[in-house]
Amino acid sequence: MADAVEEIEAHGFTRTLKDLSSGAAGGVAQVLIGEWSPVFLHGPITPTLTRLDIVKVRLQTTTQYTNALDCASKILKNEGAAAFYKGTLTPLIGIGACVSVQFGAFHYARRAFERQNTLSSNALTPQPLSYGQYYAAGAFAGIANTLLSSPIEHIRIRLQTQPHGAGRLYNGPVDCIRKLSAHEGVLRGLYRGTSVTWLREAQAYGVWFLAFEYMMNTDARRNNVERKEIPTWKVALYGGLAGEALWLGSYPFDVIKSKMQSDGFGAQQKYSSMRDAFAQTWRGEGMRGFWKGLGPTLLRAMPVSAGTFAVVEMTMRFIS
């Protein structure tokens, strides 16, 4: 048993650095794959490429669009192609750090559970996690990630939902940070919506890692192969499916987060708390209100998550 525990703990710092590095590589993949996705706009507007994230946020926070295509068409018609770049800079800078933290924190928690399982069972070899523990390790990763993701996403949403033209409120990310912090301080201004972000991140990444590990472990067991022998195309497929599970399992939290982080300040503030945002959404829109914008989100999630897991898994195999 002592040897098994020592095997888990061996080179812990080095292993963590490798986990963070592979996560950063996955973050680069997310940027390259996820920033642009094809959406064909019909009618008088020529087919084009548009970022699906801004479409999702607009659908979540306003009722002026009938569907995703209508939203993308009106943004292009009324605000021009440059509007799709709104809020892009902060995710581009921060996404690598976020994914690095996600994978670093997940594997840190995974090793802690392995050690606990090995000690409690007096086993001679490291013991695997239960699927409940995989979920808990993913939730831990999401909670750790929140400190970065909450302000990054708040800035992105403010820039994506601000009025167009003369009515714009922010001149860019730095101006947005300054003005949000000036309203109610860093915690209540810049970090607005963090309460629901904790819940979204814990649920989302708990489901994300659980789904991926379940599919990988099932494949290895079914085909009697080691995990590292699973081909890259399967890793990408399972990663893509895990991305769909992530959003299906956490989307209502994301809607409420977007509503709170696009809400006004002072007399213009509509939601007094996370609970109030949930209640008003239910009264005003019913169950449908918690799922607005899901279509473009799922369309984007498959390739982004597939690329992330494929790159992370291949990087881990290379540096291990």
N, C-alpha and C positions, 0 to 999 in steps of 0.2 A: 504493500500500500504506500509506504514511504517513497518508493521509487516512482510510483504512478503520480503522486502529488508533486514530486520534484520535477517530473517530466512536464507537468502542466505549468509549473512556475518558472522553469528554466528559460533564461533569456527574455524575461517578461518585458523589460524596457525595450529591447530590440524588437520584440514581437509587436509591441504597441506602435513603434515607429513604422514598421512595415504595414500595419493595418491602416495607419493614418496616410501613408504614402499611396497605398492602393486605393483608398477612398478619394484622395485628391485626384488620382488618375480617372476615377469614375466621375468626379465632378467635371473634369475637362470634357469627358464624353457627353455629360448632360448638357453642357453649354453648346457643344458643336451640334448635337442632335436636336435639342429641345427648343432652341430659340426661334427656329423657323419651321413651320409645318404647312403642308399644302391645304388650302381651302379654296374651292372653286366658286367664284362669285358669279351668279347667273344674271341675265338681263342686260341692261345697258352697260354694265361694268365688265371690263376685260378680266378673264381669269388671272389670278395673281397669287402671290405668296403672302400669307399674313400670320403673324404670331397669334397663336390660339389663346395665350394667357390673358391678353387684354380683353379678348372677347368674353372669356369666362368671367372676369371681374366685372365687366360692364353688365352682363346678364344677371350677376348676383346682386348688384347694388342699385339697379334701376329697372323700371318697368316700361321703358320707351321702345324696347325692341321685341319683336315677336319670336325670333329664334336666332340661332348663331349666324346663319347666312345674312339675315336682315341686319344684324348688329355689325358684322364685318363690312357689309356693303355701305351702310350709313357712315361708319367711321371713315372709310376710304373716300366717299363722296363729299362729306362735310368737313373733314379735317385733313385729308390728304394722306399719302402713303407714309409720311414721316410720323404720323400719329401712332403707328404700330411700334415705333421705337420707344414710346413713353415708358419710363420705369425700367428700361433694359440695363442701364449701367450698373446699378447696385446689385442685381442678381448675378451679373457677369463677374463682378469682383468677388462677391461673397459665396457663390455656389460651390466653388472648389473647397473652401473652408468648411462649409456646412456638410457636404458629403464626407469629407475627411473625418469630421467629428462624429457623424452618424456611424460610420464603419468602425472607427476607433473605439467608440463607446460600446457598440454592440459586442465586439469581440472581447473587450475588457470584461463586460458582464458575463459573456459566455464562458470565459475561463474561470470566473468566480463560481459560476454554477457547476462547472465540471469538477472543480476542486471540492465543492460542497458534496456533490454526489459521490465522488470517489471516497472521501472520508467517511461519509455516513454508511456506505455499503461495504467498507473494508476491502475494496476491490484491489486487484494487483495491476490493473490497467485503467487509464482515464475513462470515466463513465460519461456517456452522452447526456444531452439535455432532454427533458421531457418537452412536449410541444407547448405546454404552459410556460415553461422556463424560456423557451425561444421567444414567446410573446413578451414576457417580462423583460428580457434582454433588449428586444427591439423597442419597447416602451421607454426603457432607460436611455437608449440612444436618442429617441425623440425628445425626451425631456432635456437631455444635455444640449441638443441642437437648438432648443427654443431660445436660448440666450442670444444666439446669432440670428436665427430666422425671424424672430418677432419684429425687430426694428427694420431688417432688410425688407421684409414683405410689407410692412407698414409704409415705408417710403415708396416702394414700387406701386402700391395701390393708390396712394395719394397722387402720384404723378400720372397714373393711368386714368384716374377719374376726375381730374381737375378740369374746369371749363376750358374750352378751346379759344384761342385768339386773345383778344384784349382782356378777357376775364380770367386768364390763368393766374394761379395763386403762387406757384413756385417756379423758379428759374432753373432748377436742376436739383440733384440729390443733396448737395451741400446746403443750399438755400432751404430745402425742405426740412432737413435735420434741424437747422437753426430755428426755423419758425415753429416746428412741432415742439421742440424743447422749450421755446419761449412761452407757449400757451399755458402749459401746466407742469413744466419741469420734465426732466428726462423720463422718470418712471411713469407718470400719468399722461405725458404727451407723446414722446417718441415710442414708449413701450405700451401704448394703448392697445387693448385687445390681447394682452399676453395671457390673461386667465383662460380664455378659450383656445389660445394657441397651445398652451400646455396640454389641454385635452386632445386637441387635434393631432399634435405631434406624437403623443404617447400612443393613441389609438392607431394612427396611420402607420407609424414605423413598427409598432407591435405586429400589426397585420402583415406589413410588407416583408419583414424578415421571417415571420412564421410561415407565410405562404411559400416563400422561396426555399427555405430550408426543408419544408415538408416535401415539396416537389423534387428537390435534389436528392434527399435521403430515400424517397420512394423509388426514384429511378435507379439509384445505386443498388438498392436492395433487390429490386425486381430483376435487374440485369446482372447481378452478382459482380459488380465492378466497384473499384474505389472511386471516391468523389472526383479525384483529379483526372480520371479516365472519361468522365462524361464530356461529350463533344461540345465545342463552343456554341454551335447552333442551338443545342438543347438548353445550355445555360442562358442564352439570350431569350429563348422562348419562355422558360420558367421565370426569368426576370421580368419580361413583359407582362405575363399573367399576374405576377405579384404586384406590378404597378397598377393594374386594373383593380385588384383586390384592395390595395391601399386606399384608392379614392372611393370605392363603393363602401368601404368600412368607416370612412371618416368625413365624407363630403358635407353633411349638415354642419359640422363644426367649422368647416372652411367657409361656408356661406355666412355664418354668424360673424366669423372673424373679419371677413371682407366688409360686412355691413358696419361693424364697429370701427374699423380702421379707415373707412371712408366717411364716417359721420362728422358733423360739424362740431364746433366748439362753442361754449357759452350758451347764448340764447338759441343758437342754431343746432344744438345737440339734440338728437332724437332718442338715443338709447342711453339710459342711465347706468346700465350694467349688462353683463352677459345674460343674466336671467331675463332682464327686460327685453333684450334683443330677441331671444328665443320666443318670448310671449307675444311680442308684437308681430313677429314673422308668422307665427301660428294663427293669430287672430286675423291678420290682413291677407295672408296668402294660402293658409292651410298647409298640408303636407307638401304640396308642389313647391312651395317657397323654399324648402330646404334642399331642393335638388336642381334648381335653376342653373344652367350652364354646365351640367354634367356631361353632355354630349361632346363638346370640344375638349373637355378635360380628359375624358377617356381616350379620345382620338390621339391626343398628345402623349398620354401616359405610357402607352404600349411601347413605342420606339425609345422613349427616354429611359424608361426603367430597364428595358432589354439591353440597351447600350451600356448603362451604368453597371449592371451586374456582370455582363460579359467582360467588360474592361477590368473591373475589380477582381473578378475570379482569375482571369488570365494573368493579371499583374501579380496576384498572390502566388500563383503557381510558379511564376518566373523568379520571384525574389525569395521564395522559401528555400 
